[in-house]
Amino acid sequence: MPRRNDIAKILIIGSTTILIALLLLRPAAAHGCSVFAKTVNAAPNFNVIVQDHGRPVAGIAITVTRIADESHTPLFTLKSDQDGEVVIRGLQPGMYAISNVGPIQTAGLLATIKSNGPVALPKPIAFDWPWYGIAKTHRLRGRLRAADPRAPIEEIDLNLTTVNSGSLIKAVHSGPDGQFDFGDVKPGLYVVQVRTKQPAAGSGWEINGPIAVQVAPDSATAGDHLDLPLGETSCGIWYAQCSQTAPISLSSRRIRLTDPNGAVVASAQYSMEDRSGNRVATGQSDRQGVVQLPRELKGTYKLSIYSAGFTPLEQPLQLVPFKPGAEDLDVVLKIGGTCSEAKLEKHATP
């Protein structure tokens, strides 16, 4: 089975990855990845809209390549405008690969134009970029950390590059604390290339790859710095920018862990830290995906939960006096790159 570093060689037309379907088993965990180009029916004249989870992205270079052309030379390259749109005109019937240029590659689109089809499409076709969203920050500084506490990061090399050409702007180095600061960087969209030293992850499985970052000093939704958990799959790096949540007041000491489909998550690791960062409780979820916190704990703590393949959860808790039959804390652990969630939910106590 191919290793992650060989993925770029698999089924590539031009710069577009047409299909990757990999599953690689690692000790005690399965880290799988399936990537498919979205197939669409197009027309000689149509628009593409580049979007990040529904939000338009400007300035992304898009190529259009005819599949039948063995040279895989793009017919043309166009940049998305301020509304994220790319205007494509005058294509002949056939199949085309629509791809983006730059260090962050996506699955792209496979567009088919039929000779008896419409001349133009009434609506733009969505082109999703990047994989895991654009991390937003007022300043390009912060902390990067391994999502898997069993394989901590010892060192990180960070290269700040342009989005389309991948040209190097600045390089910094971080030690095991993961702290970095690129200093004064002009507002705009960038790519941060990450290369880590992570011996416990095993050879060839260190966290390496690109992160899309928007430096937006005036944004009301961006934070003053980045704090990103990083993970690795057979398709490469994942990251998640999760907003700080308000403390949850908990009078139960019971936590139920499930995945997005409702299946229980057993053997997940958890820890509780007090305000000084001291661990006051650790353990793992049982076969029913249940965590039982010590009843005697009271006060403000940070709950951290990790399970292989999921985005770690960090949730502040206000533990009030224990009350039998009180609402349990429901935690939904989501696949790496999507923020996990916690909320109170009433359950019948067995």
C-alpha positions in Angstrom: 0.0 0.0 0.0 1.4 3.5 -0.9 2.7 5.7 1.9 1.5 9.2 2.2 4.5 10.7 0.5 3.6 8.7 -2.6 0.0 10.1 -2.9 1.1 12.9 -5.2 2.0 10.2 -7.8 -1.4 8.5 -7.8 -3.9 9.1 -10.6 -3.0 12.7 -11.3 -4.2 14.5 -14.4 -2.3 17.8 -14.7 -2.2 19.1 -11.1 -5.6 17.6 -10.2 -5.8 14.5 -8.0 -8.7 12.5 -9.6 -9.0 9.7 -7.1 -7.3 8.6 -3.9 -8.8 5.8 -1.9 -6.5 4.7 0.9 -6.7 3.1 4.3 -3.6 2.7 6.3 -3.7 0.9 9.7 -1.4 2.3 12.4 -1.0 0.6 15.9 -4.2 0.7 17.8 -5.8 3.1 15.3 -7.1 3.4 11.8 -6.3 6.6 9.9 -8.1 6.3 6.6 -8.8 8.8 3.9 -10.9 8.8 0.7 -10.7 11.7 -1.8 -12.9 11.9 -4.9 -13.1 14.6 -7.4 -16.7 15.9 -7.6 -18.2 15.1 -11.0 -20.5 17.7 -12.6 -22.3 18.3 -15.8 -21.1 21.6 -17.3 -21.6 23.6 -20.5 -19.4 25.5 -23.0 -20.0 28.6 -20.8 -20.2 28.4 -17.0 -18.8 29.9 -13.8 -17.0 28.3 -10.9 -17.2 29.8 -7.4 -14.3 29.0 -5.1 -15.6 28.7 -1.5 -14.5 27.8 2.0 -17.4 26.0 3.5 -19.8 28.3 1.7 -17.7 31.5 2.0 -16.3 32.8 -1.3 -12.5 32.9 -1.6 -10.8 35.5 -3.8 -7.4 35.2 -5.5 -7.2 31.4 -6.0 -5.7 30.3 -9.4 -7.9 27.8 -11.2 -6.8 25.7 -14.2 -8.9 24.0 -16.8 -7.4 20.9 -18.5 -9.0 18.8 -21.2 -8.7 15.1 -20.1 -8.2 13.8 -23.6 -5.0 16.0 -23.9 -2.2 13.6 -23.1 0.2 16.5 -22.4 -2.1 17.5 -19.5 -1.3 21.2 -20.3 -4.0 23.5 -18.9 -6.0 25.4 -21.5 -6.0 28.4 -19.3 -5.5 29.6 -15.7 -7.8 32.1 -14.1 -8.0 33.7 -10.6 -11.2 33.8 -8.6 -12.5 37.4 -8.2 -13.6 39.2 -5.0 -16.8 37.1 -5.1 -14.9 33.9 -5.5 -16.0 33.5 -9.1 -14.1 32.2 -12.1 -15.6 32.8 -15.6 -15.1 29.9 -18.0 -16.1 30.4 -21.6 -15.9 28.6 -25.0 -15.2 25.0 -24.1 -15.8 22.2 -26.6 -17.7 19.0 -25.7 -15.6 16.6 -23.6 -14.3 16.0 -20.1 -12.2 18.5 -18.2 -10.3 18.6 -15.0 -10.8 21.8 -13.0 -8.0 22.2 -10.4 -6.4 24.8 -8.3 -2.7 25.9 -8.4 -0.5 26.1 -5.4 0.8 24.2 -2.4 -2.7 23.3 -1.2 -4.2 20.8 -3.6 -7.8 19.7 -3.5 -9.7 17.0 -5.3 -11.1 19.5 -7.7 -13.9 18.9 -10.3 -14.4 16.6 -13.2 -16.7 18.5 -15.6 -18.4 16.8 -18.6 -19.7 18.9 -21.5 -22.2 17.1 -23.8 -22.7 18.1 -27.4 -26.4 18.1 -26.9 -26.3 19.9 -23.6 -27.0 23.6 -22.7 -24.8 26.4 -24.0 -24.5 28.0 -20.6 -25.2 27.1 -16.9 -27.5 29.4 -15.0 -25.7 28.9 -11.7 -22.0 28.7 -10.7 -20.4 25.3 -9.9 -18.9 25.2 -6.3 -15.2 24.5 -6.0 -14.3 23.7 -2.4 -10.9 25.1 -1.2 -9.1 24.3 1.1 -9.7 20.9 2.8 -10.1 22.0 6.4 -11.0 25.7 6.2 -9.0 28.9 6.4 -7.6 29.6 9.8 -8.2 33.3 10.7 -6.0 35.4 12.9 -5.2 39.1 13.7 -1.5 38.3 13.7 0.5 35.4 12.4 1.6 34.0 15.7 0.4 31.3 18.1 0.9 27.6 19.0 0.7 24.4 17.0 0.4 21.1 18.8 0.0 17.4 18.1 -3.6 16.2 18.4 -2.3 12.9 19.6 -0.7 13.3 23.1 1.1 9.9 22.6 3.2 11.4 19.8 4.2 15.0 20.9 6.0 17.4 18.6 9.6 18.0 19.4 10.4 20.6 16.7 8.5 22.4 14.0 9.9 24.2 10.9 7.4 26.7 9.5 7.5 28.3 6.0 5.2 31.1 5.1 4.5 31.0 1.4 2.2 32.6 -1.2 -1.1 30.9 -2.0 -0.7 30.2 -5.7 3.1 30.1 -6.5 4.2 28.7 -3.1 7.0 31.3 -3.0 8.8 31.5 0.3 8.1 34.7 2.3 9.6 33.8 5.7 10.8 30.8 7.7 10.7 30.3 11.5 11.5 27.4 13.8 9.7 26.3 17.0 10.7 24.0 19.8 8.5 21.5 21.7 6.2 24.2 23.0 5.0 24.8 19.5 5.0 28.6 19.9 5.7 30.6 16.7 5.6 34.2 15.6 6.1 35.4 12.0 6.2 39.1 13.1 4.6 41.8 11.0 2.8 40.2 8.0 0.6 42.2 5.7 -3.2 41.3 5.7 -4.0 38.6 3.2 -4.3 34.9 2.5 -1.2 32.7 3.0 -0.1 29.1 3.3 2.0 28.0 6.2 4.0 24.9 5.4 4.5 22.7 8.5 7.3 20.1 8.9 7.6 18.5 12.3 10.0 16.2 14.2 7.8 13.7 15.9 9.7 10.5 16.7 6.8 8.7 18.4 4.7 9.0 15.3 7.0 6.6 13.4 9.1 7.1 10.3 7.1 8.8 7.5 4.2 9.7 9.7 5.3 12.9 11.2 2.9 15.8 10.8 3.8 17.6 7.5 1.7 19.7 5.2 0.1 23.1 4.4 -2.3 25.2 6.5 -4.4 28.0 4.8 -4.2 31.2 7.0 -6.0 34.5 6.6 -4.3 37.4 8.4 -7.2 39.8 9.1 -6.3 42.4 11.8 -9.8 44.0 11.6 -11.9 40.8 11.6 -14.4 40.5 14.4 -14.4 36.7 14.2 -10.6 36.2 14.1 -8.5 35.7 17.3 -5.4 37.5 18.2 -3.4 34.3 17.7 -3.7 30.7 16.3 -4.0 27.7 18.5 -4.3 24.6 16.3 -4.3 20.9 17.0 -2.6 19.0 14.1 -3.0 15.5 13.0 -2.0 13.2 10.1 -3.9 10.7 7.9 -3.0 8.7 4.8 -3.9 11.8 2.8 -1.8 14.2 4.9 -2.1 16.9 7.5 -5.4 18.0 9.1 -6.0 20.9 11.5 -8.9 22.5 13.2 -9.5 26.1 14.4 -12.1 25.7 17.2 -13.5 28.7 19.0 -13.3 29.0 22.7 -16.5 27.9 24.4 -18.1 29.2 27.6 -17.7 27.0 30.7 -20.4 24.4 31.2 -21.9 24.1 34.7 -22.0 20.4 35.5 -23.7 18.9 38.6 -23.4 15.4 37.1 -20.0 13.6 37.0 -20.9 11.5 34.0 -19.7 12.1 30.4 -21.0 10.2 27.4 -18.8 10.0 24.2 -20.2 9.3 20.7 -19.1 9.9 17.2 -21.3 12.0 14.7 -23.3 8.8 13.9 -24.1 8.2 17.5 -21.7 5.2 18.0 -20.0 5.1 21.4 -16.3 6.0 21.6 -14.6 3.6 24.0 -11.0 3.9 25.3 -10.8 7.6 24.7 -8.3 9.4 26.9 -9.4 12.2 29.2 -7.8 14.5 31.7 -8.9 17.3 34.0 -6.7 20.3 34.8 -7.2 23.0 37.4 -6.5 26.7 36.9 -2.8 26.2 37.6 -2.5 23.5 34.9 -2.2 20.6 37.4 -3.9 17.4 36.4 -6.5 16.3 39.0 -8.0 13.4 37.1 -7.1 11.1 34.1 -8.4 8.0 32.6 -10.3 6.6 29.6 -13.9 6.0 28.6 -15.4 2.5 29.2 -17.0 0.2 26.7 -20.2 2.2 26.7 -18.2 5.4 25.9 -18.8 6.7 29.5 -16.4 8.7 31.6 -17.1 9.0 35.3 -15.4 12.0 37.0 -14.6 11.9 40.7 -17.6 13.1 42.6 -15.5 15.1 45.1 -14.2 17.5 42.4 -15.6 21.0 42.6 -14.6 24.3 40.9 -13.2 25.3 37.5 -11.4 22.8 35.4 -10.4 22.2 31.8 -11.6 18.9 30.3 -9.5 17.4 27.5 -10.5 14.3 25.6 -8.6 12.5 22.8 -9.3 9.5 20.7 -7.4 8.5 17.6 -8.8 9.9 14.4 -10.9 12.6 16.1 -10.4 16.3 16.8 -9.5 16.6 20.5 -12.1 18.4 22.7 -11.0 21.1 25.2 -13.9 22.2 27.3 -13.9 24.4 30.4 -16.2 23.0 33.1 -17.6 24.5 36.3 -18.2 21.5 38.6 -20.9 22.4 41.1 -21.9 20.0 43.9 -22.8 16.6 42.7 -26.5 16.0 42.1 -27.8 12.4 41.3 -29.9 12.3 38.1 -28.6 15.6 36.8 -27.9 16.1 33.1 -25.0 14.2 31.7 -22.4 15.9 29.5 -22.7 14.7 25.9 -19.5 14.9 23.9 -19.6 14.3 20.1 -16.1 13.6 18.9 -15.8 14.5 15.2 -13.4 13.4 12.6 -10.0 15.2 12.5 -10.4 18.6 11.0 -13.9 19.2 12.3 -14.5 20.7 15.8 -15.8 18.3 18.5 -18.7 19.5 20.7 -20.0 19.2 24.2 -23.5 19.9 25.6 -25.7 19.0 28.5 -28.3 16.3 27.8 -30.8 14.5 30.1 -30.5 10.7 30.2 -32.2 8.1 32.2 -29.7 7.0 34.8 -29.5 3.2 35.0 
